[in-house]
Amino acid sequence: MLKIALVCRFGASTSIFAQRIAEAAGNRKMDVVVDAFPEDKLKSIYKQYDIVLFGPQIQYRLESILKEMPEDFTNYMNIEPQVFGMMDGETALNKALEKIEKA
């Protein structure tokens, strides 16, 4: 089972996007869990997931977030604003899978 965490400032808007990614995975008959979290939960949840996707709302803070994270936090990526804005779960899932394969 693939586990994806979406992180944004407060976790609200990414909840909808998490559903879209889960739908895209379901259409492919993939066993995927997608959960959304506010930024302040990142340290406590990241080890439970294969990849963490950052919503566009907090990408401006990525440098400071990464400074606060342990060194083993390496499997993450930003969701492009246009992908997030269109709620394009299919593209987000594809990019997450590509990133995981390269890790």
C-alpha positions in Angstrom: 0.0 0.0 0.0 1.2 3.4 -1.0 0.8 6.2 1.6 0.7 9.9 0.6 0.5 12.8 3.0 -0.6 16.3 1.8 0.5 19.2 3.9 -0.7 22.8 3.8 -1.0 25.6 6.2 -4.1 24.4 8.0 -5.0 21.2 6.1 -8.4 22.3 4.9 -8.0 22.8 1.1 -5.8 19.8 0.8 -8.5 17.5 2.2 -10.4 18.0 -1.1 -7.3 17.5 -3.1 -6.5 14.3 -1.2 -9.8 12.9 -2.3 -9.0 13.7 -5.9 -5.7 11.8 -5.7 -7.4 8.9 -4.0 -10.0 8.8 -6.8 -7.3 8.8 -9.4 -5.6 5.9 -7.6 -8.9 4.1 -7.3 -9.5 4.4 -11.1 -6.2 2.6 -11.6 -7.1 0.0 -9.0 -4.1 1.1 -6.9 -4.0 0.5 -3.1 -3.3 4.1 -2.0 -4.1 6.0 1.2 -4.0 9.8 0.9 -4.3 12.0 4.0 -4.2 15.8 4.5 -2.5 17.5 7.5 -1.8 21.0 8.7 1.9 22.0 8.6 2.2 21.7 12.4 1.7 17.9 12.3 4.4 17.2 9.7 7.1 16.2 12.2 4.8 13.7 13.9 3.5 12.0 10.7 6.1 12.0 8.0 7.7 8.6 8.8 4.3 7.0 8.3 4.1 8.0 4.6 6.0 7.1 1.4 5.9 10.7 0.3 4.8 14.1 1.5 3.3 16.6 -1.0 3.3 20.3 -0.1 0.4 22.4 -1.1 1.1 25.7 -2.9 0.0 27.7 0.2 3.1 26.8 2.2 5.7 26.5 -0.5 7.1 29.9 0.3 7.9 28.5 3.7 9.6 25.3 2.4 13.1 26.4 3.2 12.3 27.1 6.9 10.2 23.9 7.2 13.1 21.8 5.9 15.5 23.4 8.4 13.2 22.3 11.2 12.9 18.7 9.9 15.2 15.8 10.7 17.8 14.8 8.1 15.9 11.6 7.2 13.0 13.7 5.8 13.9 13.5 2.1 10.9 12.2 0.2 8.8 15.2 -0.5 7.7 17.4 -3.4 5.8 20.5 -4.1 2.4 20.4 -5.8 2.4 22.8 -8.7 -0.1 25.7 -8.2 -1.8 24.9 -11.5 -2.2 21.2 -10.6 -3.6 22.1 -7.2 -5.8 24.9 -8.6 -7.4 22.5 -11.1 -7.6 19.8 -8.4 -5.9 17.5 -10.9 -5.4 14.4 -8.8 -4.3 12.3 -11.7 -1.3 14.6 -12.4 -0.4 14.8 -8.7 -0.5 11.0 -8.4 1.7 10.6 -11.5 4.3 13.1 -10.2 4.3 11.5 -6.7 4.9 8.0 -8.3 7.7 9.4 -10.4 9.4 10.9 -7.3 9.0 7.7 -5.3 10.5 5.6 -8.1 13.6 7.9 -8.2 14.1 7.8 -4.4 
